[in-house]
């Protein structure tokens, strides 16, 4: 698929494609992608993981939450505070409620997790490229998190294989992810 060159057109094209996925395609793609993450040594070794609550047919993370909790790992999800993400521990999906932008966020904010404690961070996106660039919704939350020097774990771009492109337009403030995981493959950026 040949994509337009500007970020907004790419967002529109790939978001439309993702929104056209059937429930069965989302379910099967999500299971396959989560199985890829479960196979990563970084998942096995991480004491704390940061997951996300999927929206608009993003790859789901529920199996990763269950597996991590069964392995006695600490799991956190982000909440938006002004212009940054803060992470809070979650012990089940019942600990989440719809928050800003229609995204489920942690209800209990008594157990904040420092980004420096996160060993594995799953980063959603609309598109990724083989160099590790990510195209999100354009608000820059994950770019700020990855650039502020507090996060030192492994950042993993997480999506469907069709979301991984050869090259995306990138600006100086755009931060790369260290690894890409899709329902089909695990990619180490070039």
C-alpha positions, 0 to 999 in steps of 0.5 A, a space after each residue: 500500500 502506497 501512503 501519502 507523505 504527510 502525517 495527517 493523511 497517513 493517520 487518516 488512511 491507516 486509522 480508517 483501515 484499522 477501523 474497518 477490521 472486524 471484531 474477529 480480525 481484532 481478536 485474532 490479531 490481538 491474540 497473535 500480537 500478545 503471544 509475540 510479546 509473551 515470547 520476548 525475554 524482556 517480558 519475562 525479565 521485566 518486573 514492571 510493565 506499562 500497558 495501555 487501554 485500546 481504543 479504535 480497534 488497537 491491539 488489545 492487551 488483556 492477555 498480557 495483563 493476565 499473564 503479567 499478574 499471574 507472574 507476580 509482575 507489577 502492571 501499570 496503565 497511563 493517565 493523562 495529566 495536563 501534557 504528560 502521562 503518569 502511570 498507576 498500578 492496576 490489578 485487574 481490568 476492573 481498576 480502569 474507567 473511561 477517562 480523557 479522550 474516551 480511553 480507560 484509565 486507572 481508577 485508583 491513583 494511590 499507587 503511582 509508578 515512576 517511569 524509571 521503574 518500568 521495564 517494558 512499555 507498550 506504545 500504541 500507535 496508528 503507524 510505525 516504520 522500520 526505523 522505529 518512528 511512531 505516528 500516534 494521534 498527534 498530541 505527543 504524550 509518548 514522545 514527551 515520556 520517551 524524551 524526558 530521560 526518566 524512562 529507561 526500559 524497553 519501549 515497544 511499538 505495538 500494532 498490526 503488521 499493516 501499520 508497519 511502514 517502510 518510512 514515515 515522516 519524522 520531526 526532531 521531537 518524534 521519539 523512536 521505539 526500541 522494538 516493534 511487535 505486530 501480529 506477524 513479526 517482531 522487528 528490530 528497527 534499522 
